[in-house]
Amino acid sequence: MGKLVVSLDGVVIKDVQITKDKTTLGRRPYNDIVIDNLAVSGEHAVLQMLGNDVFIEDLNSTNGTYINGKAIKKQMLVHNDTVEIGKYKIKYLAEDAGNYEQTMIMRPGSAGVPQAPVHRSTPMPDLAPSMPPAAGPSASIKVLSGAAAGRAVTLTKVVTTVGKPGVQVASITRRPTGYVLAHVEGTSRPSINGVPLVTETAPLANGDLIELAGTQMQFIHH
């Protein structure tokens, strides 16, 4: 499902596979990942696996949990994210690194042009053009409102992230059973056909209307 590489001052001290639904991290010896350092709380954070997605949640720790330099409460991990706890850096490596989409953000006036990734310090290089597209049914998102209205974005990768950083961000993930929408960031959750998400993820069907950060989008399954 993915793994965590824990390092201190650039030296890797442990490498942990994520195999359980819940993986705890902290200073106490009963945690799944033990970091024996006073900057780390006894029960500092927990990683939750939901399908193919991995979320990390800070457990009201004393010194906080950071992803790529930004303090978080709960957030979905994306390939190459660096979780920082005290002086420790924990890099998240997804199982199939080549199949993860760069974060795509719709900004007013951008006409839907993909911007730089939000949660990464350095963008991932684009895949070589010679690589065949991922197998499976294709789908797209059509923007219905805002400056990018009328713009269609094809979901060619496993994970596509949309929204406005700091306001509301969601991800659309392709699974063998179909596409699902997941809440990633923001105090309010995205809605499908006017109904806000009550769970972390919800399946998407052809024609579903998604409302996110004040923008309406339609999910089209080909």
C-alpha positions in Angstrom: 0.0 0.0 0.0 3.0 2.3 0.5 5.8 2.8 3.0 7.3 5.4 5.3 11.0 6.2 5.4 12.0 7.9 8.7 15.2 10.0 8.7 17.0 12.3 11.1 19.5 14.8 9.8 19.4 13.1 6.4 20.2 9.6 7.8 17.5 7.0 7.3 16.8 5.3 10.7 13.8 3.1 9.8 11.6 2.0 6.9 8.0 1.0 7.7 5.5 -0.7 5.3 1.9 0.5 5.8 -0.1 -2.7 6.1 -2.7 -2.1 8.8 -5.9 0.0 8.7 -4.4 2.1 11.6 -0.7 2.7 12.3 0.1 4.7 15.4 3.2 6.9 15.7 4.7 8.4 18.9 7.3 8.2 21.7 5.6 5.4 23.8 6.9 1.9 23.2 3.4 0.5 22.3 3.1 2.6 19.1 3.6 0.9 15.7 6.2 3.5 14.8 8.3 4.5 17.9 10.3 7.7 17.8 12.1 8.1 21.1 12.5 11.8 21.3 11.2 14.4 23.7 9.9 16.6 20.8 7.5 13.7 19.9 4.4 13.2 22.0 3.6 9.8 23.6 0.8 9.3 21.1 1.7 11.9 18.4 -0.2 10.9 15.2 -2.1 8.1 13.5 -2.1 6.9 9.9 -5.4 5.5 8.6 -5.7 3.4 5.4 -9.0 3.8 3.6 -9.0 1.7 0.4 -5.9 2.9 -1.5 -5.7 6.2 0.4 -3.6 6.9 3.4 -4.6 9.7 5.8 -2.4 11.1 8.7 -4.1 12.7 11.7 -2.3 14.7 14.4 -3.5 13.5 17.9 -3.4 17.0 19.5 0.4 16.6 19.9 2.5 19.2 21.8 4.7 20.2 18.9 2.3 19.4 16.0 2.6 17.4 12.8 3.7 19.1 9.6 3.5 18.0 5.9 6.0 19.7 3.6 6.4 22.5 6.2 2.7 23.1 6.7 0.9 22.3 10.0 -1.9 19.8 9.6 -4.7 18.3 11.6 -5.7 15.6 9.2 -4.7 15.2 5.6 -4.4 12.6 2.9 -0.8 11.6 2.0 0.4 12.0 -1.6 3.4 10.2 -3.0 6.7 11.9 -1.9 5.0 14.0 0.9 7.4 14.7 3.8 5.8 14.5 7.3 7.9 16.4 9.8 7.7 15.7 13.6 10.3 17.5 15.6 13.6 17.0 13.8 12.4 13.8 12.2 11.4 13.7 8.5 9.1 10.9 7.4 8.8 10.5 3.6 5.7 8.7 2.2 6.3 6.6 -0.8 3.2 5.2 -2.6 3.3 1.6 -3.9 3.0 2.7 -7.6 4.8 6.0 -7.7 4.6 6.4 -11.5 0.8 6.4 -11.5 0.1 9.4 -9.2 -1.3 12.6 -10.7 0.2 16.0 -9.9 -2.1 18.1 -7.9 -4.3 20.2 -10.2 -5.8 23.4 -8.8 -8.4 25.6 -10.5 -7.7 29.2 -9.8 -9.9 32.2 -11.0 -8.5 33.4 -14.3 -6.4 30.4 -14.8 -8.9 28.9 -17.3 -8.3 25.5 -15.7 -4.5 25.4 -16.5 -3.0 22.9 -14.0 -0.8 24.8 -11.5 2.2 23.5 -9.5 1.5 20.8 -6.9 0.2 22.2 -3.6 1.5 19.7 -1.1 4.9 19.1 -2.5 8.1 21.1 -2.2 9.3 19.9 -5.6 7.1 18.9 -8.5 7.3 15.3 -9.7 8.7 15.1 -13.3 6.1 14.4 -16.0 5.9 10.8 -17.2 7.6 10.1 -20.5 5.3 10.5 -23.5 6.2 7.0 -24.6 4.5 5.5 -21.5 1.0 4.0 -22.3 -2.0 5.5 -20.4 -3.3 3.6 -17.4 -5.7 0.9 -18.4 -9.3 1.1 -17.3 -12.4 3.2 -18.1 -11.8 6.9 -18.7 -13.6 9.8 -17.1 -13.4 13.6 -17.0 -14.5 16.6 -15.0 -16.3 19.5 -16.7 -16.2 22.8 -14.9 -19.6 24.5 -14.9 -19.0 27.7 -13.0 -16.3 30.3 -12.4 -13.5 31.6 -14.6 -12.8 28.1 -15.9 -16.4 27.3 -16.9 -16.6 25.0 -19.9 -13.2 23.5 -19.3 -13.0 19.7 -19.3 -10.2 17.8 -17.6 -9.6 14.2 -18.4 -8.8 12.0 -15.4 -5.9 10.0 -16.9 -4.1 9.1 -13.6 -5.1 7.2 -10.5 -5.4 10.3 -8.3 -6.4 13.8 -9.3 -6.7 16.5 -6.7 -8.9 19.6 -7.3 -9.9 22.6 -5.3 -8.3 25.7 -3.7 -5.5 25.1 -1.2 -6.3 26.5 2.3 -10.0 26.6 1.4 -11.2 23.3 0.2 -9.4 20.4 -1.6 -10.8 17.0 -2.7 -9.3 14.1 -4.6 -10.9 11.9 -7.3 -9.4 8.4 -7.2 -9.8 5.6 -9.8 -10.4 2.2 -8.3 -11.2 -1.1 -10.0 -14.9 -0.6 -9.0 -15.1 2.9 -10.3 -14.2 6.5 -9.2 -14.5 7.9 -5.7 -14.4 11.4 -4.3 -12.5 12.0 -1.1 -12.4 15.0 1.3 -8.7 16.2 1.7 -8.7 19.7 3.2 -11.0 22.4 4.4 -13.6 22.9 7.1 -16.5 22.1 4.9 -16.8 19.0 2.8 -17.4 18.8 -1.0 -21.0 18.0 -2.0 -22.3 15.5 -4.6 -25.6 16.5 -6.2 -26.1 19.1 -3.4 -25.5 16.6 -0.6 -22.2 17.1 1.5 -20.0 14.1 2.0 -20.6 12.5 5.4 -17.9 9.9 5.0 -14.2 10.3 4.0 -15.0 8.9 0.5 -18.1 8.6 -1.8 -18.5 6.8 -5.1 -19.1 8.9 -8.3 -21.6 8.1 -11.0 -21.8 9.6 -14.6 -23.5 13.0 -14.5 -22.9 13.6 -10.8 -22.5 17.3 -9.9 -19.6 18.1 -7.5 -19.5 21.4 -5.7 -16.1 22.3 -4.3 -14.7 25.7 -3.0 -17.6 27.5 -4.7 -17.1 25.9 -8.0 -19.5 23.4 -9.7 -18.1 20.5 -11.7 -19.8 17.6 -13.4 -18.3 14.1 -13.4 -18.5 12.4 -16.8 -17.8 8.7 -17.0 -17.1 7.6 -20.6 
